[in-house]
Each structure stands twice: as structure tokens, then as C-alpha cells.
Amino acid sequence: SSDGAIFTKIAIINTIPGNGNNNYSINDNGVYSGKLYYRLKMVDLDDRFTYRQVIWINSGKLKA
């Protein structure tokens, strides 16, 4: 997201349920520059979902 309010899906990461893996990595090859906002949408096997805390990145520095 460029404004922290409207988000666009950039990837789907599938994990094995219950394996305890909390490490994720994705490269965003979008054409945007400056401050960008990111969040994870965590979907359970029953299709319920929650969103993780929004973070923002500017000039390669991670901010929470």
C-alpha cells in the first residue's frame, strides 16, 4: 500500500499447518518508491482470517 489504507495482494505464501514456521520472505518488484506499507493476511484452514500489524518500509529500512 502507498497510503496504509488500501492494500494490493502481491503474493500468496503457503505453509504447512502447525509446523511452527513464522519466517516469511517476499520480494516486492513493484515500481513504487518512497514509503510503502505492508501487512500479512493470515488465513486458517476454515477460511477465517486475521491481519498482522502493518509495517512500513522506506529506503530499505524496516519500520514497525
N, CA, C and O atoms as a DFTB+ gen file, in Angstrom:
256 C
 N C O
     1  1       0.839      -1.177       0.000
     2  2       0.000       0.000       0.000
     3  2       0.881       1.236       0.000
     4  3       1.929       1.255       0.646
     5  1       0.469       2.250      -0.708
     6  2       1.205       3.504      -0.688
     7  2       0.637       4.473       0.344
     8  3       1.259       5.490       0.653
     9  1      -0.568       4.155       0.887
    10  2      -1.188       5.062       1.850
    11  2      -1.498       4.407       3.194
    12  3      -1.960       5.090       4.108
    13  1      -1.259       3.112       3.340
    14  2      -1.529       2.417       4.592
    15  2      -2.987       2.069       4.812
    16  3      -3.347       1.567       5.877
    17  1      -3.840       2.330       3.818
    18  2      -5.269       2.062       3.955
    19  2      -5.782       1.082       2.905
    20  3      -6.553       0.178       3.228
    21  1      -5.369       1.252       1.668
    22  2      -5.808       0.384       0.571
    23  2      -4.626      -0.495       0.168
    24  3      -3.590       0.003      -0.275
    25  1      -4.798      -1.821       0.329
    26  2      -3.712      -2.765       0.070
    27  2      -3.977      -3.584      -1.185
    28  3      -5.127      -3.857      -1.529
    29  1      -2.908      -3.970      -1.862
    30  2      -2.955      -4.819      -3.049
    31  2      -2.201      -6.110      -2.756
    32  3      -1.100      -6.078      -2.207
    33  1      -2.792      -7.247      -3.122
    34  2      -2.121      -8.537      -2.921
    35  2      -0.902      -8.616      -3.836
    36  3      -1.006      -8.382      -5.040
    37  1       0.259      -8.949      -3.257
    38  2       1.469      -9.094      -4.068
    39  2       1.974     -10.522      -4.092
    40  3       2.791     -10.873      -4.944
    41  1       1.495     -11.373      -3.151
    42  2       1.971     -12.756      -3.131
    43  2       1.061     -13.605      -2.259
    44  3       0.346     -13.097      -1.395
    45  1       1.104     -14.919      -2.507
    46  2       0.458     -15.906      -1.643
    47  2       1.556     -16.861      -1.195
    48  3       2.278     -17.424      -2.017
    49  1       1.672     -17.034       0.114
    50  2       2.679     -17.924       0.676
    51  2       1.941     -19.053       1.375
    52  3       1.196     -18.807       2.323
    53  1       2.135     -20.281       0.924
    54  2       1.502     -21.445       1.545
    55  2       2.471     -22.082       2.516
    56  3       3.636     -22.302       2.185
    57  1       1.992     -22.380       3.723
    58  2       2.807     -23.064       4.720
    59  2       2.092     -24.317       5.170
    60  3       0.897     -24.481       4.923
    61  1       2.811     -25.194       5.824
    62  2       2.235     -26.427       6.349
    63  2       1.605     -26.104       7.700
    64  3       2.292     -25.593       8.584
    65  1       0.319     -26.387       7.881
    66  2      -0.349     -26.074       9.147
    67  2       0.330     -26.730      10.336
    68  3       0.667     -27.914      10.304
    69  1       0.524     -25.944      11.382
    70  2       1.044     -26.477      12.631
    71  2       2.523     -26.768      12.664
    72  3       2.995     -27.405      13.605
    73  1       3.287     -26.320      11.654
    74  2       4.713     -26.630      11.666
    75  2       5.534     -25.597      12.430
    76  3       6.745     -25.768      12.576
    77  1       4.902     -24.523      12.923
    78  2       5.611     -23.531      13.720
    79  2       6.482     -22.586      12.920
    80  3       7.265     -21.839      13.508
    81  1       6.376     -22.589      11.600
    82  2       7.194     -21.719      10.760
    83  2       6.639     -20.300      10.796
    84  3       5.535     -20.053      10.310
    85  1       7.394     -19.370      11.366
    86  2       6.970     -17.986      11.431
    87  2       7.879     -17.075      10.615
    88  3       7.852     -15.859      10.801
    89  1       8.673     -17.629       9.726
    90  2       9.584     -16.843       8.910
    91  2       9.064     -16.769       7.480
    92  3       8.822     -17.791       6.837
    93  1       8.896     -15.534       6.994
    94  2       8.383     -15.323       5.651
    95  2       9.305     -14.370       4.920
    96  3       9.907     -13.488       5.531
    97  1       9.416     -14.546       3.614
    98  2      10.235     -13.651       2.814
    99  2       9.595     -13.492       1.446
   100  3       9.160     -14.471       0.839
   101  1       9.537     -12.261       0.962
   102  2       8.988     -11.991      -0.364
   103  2       9.692     -10.771      -0.937
   104  3      10.014      -9.834      -0.206
   105  1       9.927     -10.779      -2.213
   106  2      10.466      -9.614      -2.895
   107  2       9.336      -8.892      -3.605
   108  3       8.609      -9.490      -4.398
   109  1       9.190      -7.607      -3.320
   110  2       8.181      -6.783      -3.982
   111  2       8.875      -6.059      -5.129
   112  3       9.662      -5.136      -4.915
   113  1       8.574      -6.489      -6.338
   114  2       9.204      -5.912      -7.520
   115  2       8.347      -4.831      -8.153
   116  3       8.456      -4.557      -9.348
   117  1       7.482      -4.209      -7.330
   118  2       6.628      -3.130      -7.817
   119  2       7.450      -1.913      -8.224
   120  3       8.643      -1.831      -7.930
   121  1       6.812      -0.984      -8.894
   122  2       7.504       0.196      -9.417
   123  2       7.430       1.388      -8.464
   124  3       7.884       2.481      -8.800
   125  1       6.856       1.177      -7.271
   126  2       6.696       2.277      -6.325
   127  2       8.004       2.577      -5.607
   128  3       8.852       1.699      -5.449
   129  1       8.158       3.807      -5.178
   130  2       9.300       4.190      -4.367
   131  2       8.810       5.041      -3.208
   132  3       7.661       5.481      -3.205
   133  1       9.662       5.274      -2.233
   134  2       9.275       6.043      -1.062
   135  2       8.721       5.131       0.010
   136  3       9.121       3.971       0.116
   137  1       7.808       5.648       0.799
   138  2       7.230       4.915       1.925
   139  2       6.151       3.957       1.425
   140  3       5.197       4.377       0.772
   141  1       6.306       2.661       1.736
   142  2       5.332       1.634       1.371
   143  2       4.922       0.867       2.617
   144  3       5.744       0.602       3.494
   145  1       3.642       0.513       2.690
   146  2       3.086      -0.203       3.834
   147  2       2.803      -1.652       3.449
   148  3       2.382      -1.941       2.329
   149  1       3.047      -2.567       4.411
   150  2       2.833      -3.992       4.185
   151  2       2.109      -4.591       5.384
   152  3       2.253      -4.118       6.512
   153  1       1.322      -5.648       5.123
   154  2       0.708      -6.427       6.184
   155  2       0.504      -7.850       5.680
   156  3       0.379      -8.076       4.477
   157  1       0.470      -8.806       6.599
   158  2       0.171     -10.196       6.276
   159  2      -1.283     -10.480       6.589
   160  3      -1.801     -10.060       7.624
   161  1      -1.931     -11.188       5.696
   162  2      -3.271     -11.705       5.947
   163  2      -3.095     -13.196       6.208
   164  3      -2.706     -13.952       5.317
   165  1      -3.385     -13.609       7.438
   166  2      -3.210     -14.995       7.841
   167  2      -4.553     -15.711       7.715
   168  3      -5.518     -15.341       8.384
   169  1      -4.622     -16.746       6.851
   170  2      -5.871     -17.465       6.590
   171  2      -5.767     -18.866       7.185
   172  3      -4.814     -19.596       6.911
   173  1      -6.761     -19.239       8.008
   174  2      -6.821     -20.569       8.610
   175  2      -7.425     -21.566       7.622
   176  3      -7.942     -21.191       6.570
   177  1      -7.345     -22.849       7.991
   178  2      -7.895     -23.901       7.131
   179  2      -9.401     -23.762       6.938
   180  3      -9.936     -24.221       5.929
   181  1     -10.094     -23.135       7.892
   182  2     -11.541     -22.947       7.770
   183  2     -11.892     -21.602       7.123
   184  3     -13.036     -21.155       7.205
   185  1     -10.922     -20.967       6.487
   186  2     -11.059     -19.700       5.756
   187  2     -11.280     -18.475       6.642
   188  3     -11.518     -17.386       6.120
   189  1     -11.206     -18.623       7.980
   190  2     -11.207     -17.433       8.834
   191  2      -9.852     -16.763       8.676
   192  3      -8.855     -17.438       8.419
   193  1      -9.802     -15.440       8.828
   194  2      -8.531     -14.748       8.637
   195  2      -8.350     -13.605       9.626
   196  3      -9.312     -13.075      10.181
   197  1      -7.103     -13.247       9.825
   198  2      -6.730     -12.080      10.615
   199  2      -5.603     -11.359       9.880
   200  3      -4.873     -11.959       9.091
   201  1      -5.477     -10.074      10.150
   202  2      -4.392      -9.286       9.586
   203  2      -3.342      -9.037      10.655
   204  3      -3.679      -8.784      11.812
   205  1      -2.076      -9.106      10.279
   206  2      -0.979      -8.795      11.185
   207  2      -0.766      -7.289      11.222
   208  3      -1.360      -6.543      10.444
   209  1       0.083      -6.860      12.129
   210  2       0.399      -5.437      12.278
   211  2       0.967      -4.873      10.974
   212  3       1.786      -5.514      10.316
   213  1       0.527      -3.680      10.612
   214  2       1.038      -3.001       9.419
   215  2       2.441      -2.487       9.715
   216  3       2.691      -1.908      10.772
   217  1       3.350      -2.706       8.772
   218  2       4.705      -2.145       8.850
   219  2       4.924      -1.266       7.634
   220  3       4.211      -1.390       6.639
   221  1       5.907      -0.379       7.708
   222  2       6.246       0.415       6.527
   223  2       7.740       0.373       6.291
   224  3       8.535       0.227       7.219
   225  1       8.102       0.505       5.028
   226  2       9.499       0.456       4.603
   227  2       9.779       1.698       3.765
   228  3       8.988       2.074       2.900
   229  1      10.917       2.327       4.037
   230  2      11.353       3.495       3.273
   231  2      12.863       3.400       3.104
   232  3      13.585       3.225       4.086
   233  1      13.343       3.511       1.890
   234  2      14.781       3.474       1.606
   235  2      15.464       2.236       2.169
   236  3      16.604       2.307       2.628
   237  1      14.770       1.102       2.135
   238  2      15.363      -0.151       2.584
   239  2      15.406      -0.323       4.095
   240  3      15.980      -1.304       4.567
   241  1      14.828       0.582       4.874
   242  2      14.826       0.453       6.328
   243  2      13.446       0.031       6.783
   244  3      12.445       0.629       6.385
   245  1      13.386      -1.003       7.619
   246  2      12.123      -1.552       8.118
   247  2      11.673      -0.783       9.347
   248  3      12.452      -0.581      10.278
   249  1      10.404      -0.349       9.353
   250  2       9.815       0.382      10.491
   251  2       8.522      -0.315      10.902
   252  3       7.736      -0.707      10.040
   253  1       8.292      -0.473      12.191
   254  2       7.057      -1.086      12.683
   255  2       6.197      -0.046      13.362
   256  3       5.110      -0.363      13.846
